[in-house]
Amino acid sequence: MVMFKWWHVLADDERQQWTLDPFVSVGPLAFGMRPSEASEALSGVTREAQRHRLSRRANETVDVVEEGEYREFGLRLYYREERLAGVVIDALGGPQVFVEGVALVGRVPSVLEQWMLDRAEAREPYSELSYMGAGVPGSDSLGVVLDVQRAGDHLLTRPVFVPREALDDLPHFLPREAWSRC
């Protein structure tokens, strides 16, 4: 049987090991960083340079960074007003992110959803679990949505991390491209 390279999933010991500080940081990346600060923070982690997608608003003459990508490293960054506002980790090869001792990247979605349900039941108030379109779970206390990504015939978790202000309108806080790319 031939396995396509683009569906190869790195083992945890082959990935960078990061920690989530909810609403504050994901590994070396802090919400609110400018693109240059994010590049500097990742310079000791990967030799890959951040590739930017720029846009220009009507009646303005300056381009602004909306998205940064580290394709080989498995990381996509989203900016609002040139401040880090979203971190998406590739399920197949991105860094492994831990919170409360639990790995969030490249996992079976139903297992992590159950962990989130159990965690929510043990906390007050119970309303901390929310769902995006297609039943994708998120934690309002961790600032993470456990989106999914295809790996052959399987789906694995592809977490999207956001700052606290995103919770006011989560589905629209980041561009449509930030959500599921199966």
Disulfide bonds with the S-S distance in Angstrom:
none
